[in-house]
């Protein structure tokens, strides 16, 4: 009897081909909406923590209560030497980050985040379209991401603009270094950065980036830094990335909005599937009654409905996943791309399939109330 479950389920679904097509389309769009919103959230998280994760540092040392990477607070530059002298620290580098105004060649003023890098350029761009970060050792030379070239009015190496009234020369264009704040990152040397951010004194920086020696526990070295260096806070890279993400997600409310939208997308898919399955069940009540009269068990009929639910959900998820793949590729060069991970994708598919099972509940209830005697009526 189990061998007839799937053929019967498919036969009932395909009886009204237009409704079947519209249902699969509706579910796929609902899945795509949920996947796109979650993909936007994942892309946003990756963008927000990209520099921290790509810096190659184990520890970040900063002013106490620094909420996010973008809002670094001035600390004395000699903190670099203090951190370097802590047992277990292999090396330490400084970084300066500040906000400034970029003067577009056509007169527009644009907010930018100036990132000043130390001699080894720790925390700088990890991929280049042209040029290199080493050239920023030269006076007035900077690097921006190719994504923001049009916005800033620079298109090739050697183009010039101004920051805070000081000349800047393009030394290269990075690739994939996005910003969540809509203020492009401008990478340069600390010496150049101090000129563009005059509210920093010459002996001030924003962060100390440290790498622990081989075999050392970053958590223990972090605690040693917090104990031995005054008026600073040390965090591991993962802790600082998590703090930055939580700041934008929870304290600003932006992330919660995206999550709610994704949940609504999945809810829409569940409602569409529930209504369609219920309508199909109502149309085929005489057929179900006939199956009961022929000796089919209620359990078998329930399996038929669940099979229909999985068929609709599987087709909708597959089509929605294809749409998400197309959208993800199209957004690869946007400020915040649609991204995902294997765990996120699997969790979303499982959740959506559970919604499919839940959506079949109303139809199953109708079957349990069905009396096989109705097949002999009329």
DADACOR-V618103 format. One record per residue. N is the residue number from 1. RES is the residue in three letters. PSI is psi in whole degrees, -180 to 180 (NA if undefined). D_FIRST is the distance of its C-alpha to the first C-alpha in whole Angstrom. Layout:
BEGIN
n res psi d_first
N RES PSI D_FIRST
N RES PSI D_FIRST
END
This chain:
BEGIN
n res psi d_first
1 UNK -32 0
2 UNK -25 4
3 UNK -19 5
4 UNK -7 6
5 UNK -53 7
6 UNK -46 10
7 UNK -41 11
8 UNK -42 11
9 UNK -45 13
10 UNK -39 15
11 UNK -42 16
12 UNK -40 17
13 UNK -42 19
14 UNK 2 21
15 UNK -44 21
16 UNK 94 25
17 UNK -37 26
18 UNK -45 29
19 UNK -39 28
20 UNK -45 25
21 UNK -45 28
22 UNK -35 30
23 UNK -48 28
24 UNK -40 27
25 UNK -44 31
26 UNK -43 32
27 UNK -41 30
28 UNK -39 31
29 UNK -38 35
30 UNK -43 34
31 UNK -42 33
32 UNK -42 36
33 UNK -47 38
34 UNK -45 37
35 UNK -39 37
36 UNK -42 41
37 UNK -43 42
38 UNK -38 41
39 UNK -37 42
40 UNK -40 46
41 UNK -44 46
42 UNK -44 45
43 UNK -38 48
44 UNK -43 50
45 UNK -45 50
46 UNK -39 51
47 UNK -43 53
48 UNK -32 55
49 UNK 11 55
50 UNK -48 55
51 UNK -41 59
52 UNK -45 59
53 UNK -27 56
54 UNK -3 58
55 UNK -26 61
56 UNK 14 61
57 UNK 148 62
58 UNK -31 61
59 UNK 146 63
60 UNK 128 64
61 UNK 130 67
62 UNK 175 68
63 UNK 148 70
64 UNK 144 69
65 UNK 24 66
66 UNK 120 65
67 UNK -33 62
68 UNK 160 61
69 UNK -39 62
70 UNK -17 64
71 UNK 55 66
72 UNK 146 68
73 UNK 146 71
74 UNK 135 74
75 UNK 155 75
76 UNK 143 78
77 UNK -24 78
78 UNK -5 79
79 UNK -24 76
80 UNK -46 75
81 UNK -38 78
82 UNK -43 77
83 UNK -39 73
84 UNK -30 74
85 UNK -5 76
86 UNK 132 73
87 UNK 134 72
88 UNK -10 69
89 UNK 125 69
90 UNK -48 69
91 UNK 161 71
92 UNK 140 71
93 UNK 157 71
94 UNK 158 72
95 UNK 141 70
96 UNK 132 72
97 UNK 132 70
98 UNK 162 71
99 UNK 142 71
100 UNK 175 73
101 UNK 122 74
102 UNK 130 73
103 UNK 108 76
104 UNK 144 74
105 UNK -26 77
106 UNK 6 76
107 UNK -12 77
108 UNK 152 74
109 UNK 130 73
110 UNK 131 70
111 UNK 135 69
112 UNK 159 68
113 UNK 113 68
114 UNK 127 70
115 UNK 113 69
116 UNK 127 72
117 UNK 149 71
118 UNK -173 73
119 UNK -33 74
120 UNK 2 71
121 UNK 31 69
122 UNK 130 67
123 UNK 6 64
124 UNK -176 65
125 UNK 145 63
126 UNK -5 60
127 UNK 142 60
128 UNK 141 63
129 UNK -34 63
130 UNK 155 66
131 UNK -164 69
132 UNK 163 69
133 UNK -26 69
134 UNK -26 73
135 UNK -17 75
136 UNK -7 75
137 UNK -25 77
138 UNK 150 80
139 UNK 140 81
140 UNK 14 79
141 UNK 135 76
142 UNK 167 73
143 UNK 134 69
144 UNK 167 66
145 UNK 145 63
146 UNK -23 63
147 UNK -27 60
148 UNK 14 63
149 UNK -47 66
150 UNK -41 66
151 UNK -40 66
152 UNK -9 69
153 UNK 30 71
154 UNK 137 71
155 UNK -16 69
156 UNK 162 71
157 UNK 132 73
158 UNK -17 76
159 UNK 152 75
160 UNK 151 77
161 UNK -161 77
162 UNK 147 78
163 UNK 122 77
164 UNK 35 79
165 UNK 0 82
166 UNK 142 82
167 UNK 142 81
168 UNK 144 77
169 UNK 133 77
170 UNK 121 73
171 UNK -9 73
172 UNK 170 69
173 UNK 124 66
174 UNK 174 63
175 UNK 129 59
176 UNK 10 56
177 UNK 88 59
178 UNK 167 58
179 UNK 142 59
180 UNK -24 57
181 UNK -2 60
182 UNK 3 61
183 UNK 109 64
184 UNK 147 64
185 UNK 138 65
186 UNK 111 68
187 UNK 138 69
188 UNK -175 72
189 UNK 160 75
190 UNK -38 76
191 UNK -45 79
192 UNK -41 78
193 UNK -37 76
194 UNK -27 79
195 UNK -34 81
196 UNK -15 78
197 UNK 75 77
198 UNK -13 81
199 UNK -10 79
200 UNK 138 79
201 UNK 165 82
202 UNK -24 82
203 UNK 23 82
204 UNK 148 78
205 UNK -178 75
206 UNK -40 71
207 UNK 154 69
208 UNK 124 70
209 UNK 129 67
210 UNK 150 67
211 UNK 133 65
212 UNK 155 65
213 UNK 157 66
214 UNK 133 64
215 UNK -9 62
216 UNK 149 63
217 UNK 116 61
218 UNK -34 61
219 UNK -42 60
220 UNK -41 63
221 UNK -39 66
222 UNK -46 65
223 UNK -37 66
224 UNK -41 69
225 UNK -44 70
226 UNK -30 69
227 UNK -34 72
228 UNK -20 74
229 UNK 123 74
230 UNK 152 76
231 UNK 29 74
232 UNK 169 71
233 UNK 129 67
234 UNK 135 66
235 UNK 150 62
236 UNK 164 59
237 UNK -41 58
238 UNK -37 55
239 UNK -42 56
240 UNK -39 58
241 UNK -43 56
242 UNK -41 53
243 UNK -43 56
244 UNK -43 57
245 UNK -44 54
246 UNK -35 53
247 UNK -51 57
248 UNK -32 56
249 UNK -46 52
250 UNK -44 53
251 UNK -26 57
252 UNK -19 57
253 UNK -2 53
254 UNK -46 52
255 UNK -37 49
256 UNK -39 48
257 UNK -43 48
258 UNK -42 46
259 UNK -43 43
260 UNK -42 43
261 UNK -41 43
262 UNK -41 40
263 UNK -39 38
264 UNK -37 39
265 UNK -44 37
266 UNK -36 34
267 UNK -41 34
268 UNK -43 34
269 UNK -42 31
270 UNK -40 29
271 UNK -44 31
272 UNK -47 30
273 UNK -42 26
274 UNK -46 26
275 UNK -42 28
276 UNK -46 26
277 UNK -40 22
278 UNK -42 24
279 UNK -42 25
280 UNK -42 22
281 UNK -45 20
282 UNK -39 23
283 UNK -31 23
284 UNK 20 19
285 UNK -44 19
286 UNK -37 19
287 UNK -43 16
288 UNK -40 15
289 UNK -39 16
290 UNK -42 15
291 UNK -38 11
292 UNK -43 13
293 UNK -28 15
294 UNK -2 12
295 UNK 3 10
296 UNK 140 8
297 UNK 155 10
298 UNK -32 12
299 UNK -38 11
300 UNK -42 8
301 UNK -36 11
302 UNK -38 13
303 UNK -36 11
304 UNK -45 11
305 UNK -42 15
306 UNK -37 16
307 UNK -41 14
308 UNK -41 17
309 UNK -45 19
310 UNK -35 19
311 UNK -50 19
312 UNK -47 22
313 UNK -43 24
314 UNK -44 23
315 UNK -42 25
316 UNK -43 28
317 UNK -42 29
318 UNK -48 29
319 UNK -41 31
320 UNK -37 33
321 UNK -38 34
322 UNK -45 35
323 UNK -40 37
324 UNK -40 38
325 UNK -42 39
326 UNK -46 41
327 UNK -37 43
328 UNK -43 44
329 UNK -39 45
330 UNK -29 47
331 UNK 5 49
332 UNK -28 50
333 UNK 16 53
334 UNK 165 53
335 UNK -40 55
336 UNK 101 52
337 UNK 162 49
338 UNK 119 45
339 UNK 163 44
340 UNK 174 41
341 UNK 167 40
342 UNK -43 37
343 UNK -42 37
344 UNK -44 37
345 UNK -45 35
346 UNK -43 32
347 UNK -40 33
348 UNK -42 33
349 UNK -44 29
350 UNK -44 28
351 UNK -40 30
352 UNK -37 29
353 UNK -36 25
354 UNK -37 25
355 UNK -37 27
356 UNK -44 24
357 UNK -42 22
358 UNK -35 25
359 UNK -24 25
360 UNK -5 21
361 UNK -42 22
362 UNK -40 24
363 UNK -40 21
364 UNK -39 19
365 UNK -41 22
366 UNK -36 22
367 UNK -41 18
368 UNK -26 19
369 UNK -1 22
370 UNK 136 20
371 UNK 120 21
372 UNK -17 18
373 UNK -24 22
374 UNK -20 23
375 UNK -22 21
376 UNK -3 23
377 UNK 144 26
378 UNK NA 28
END
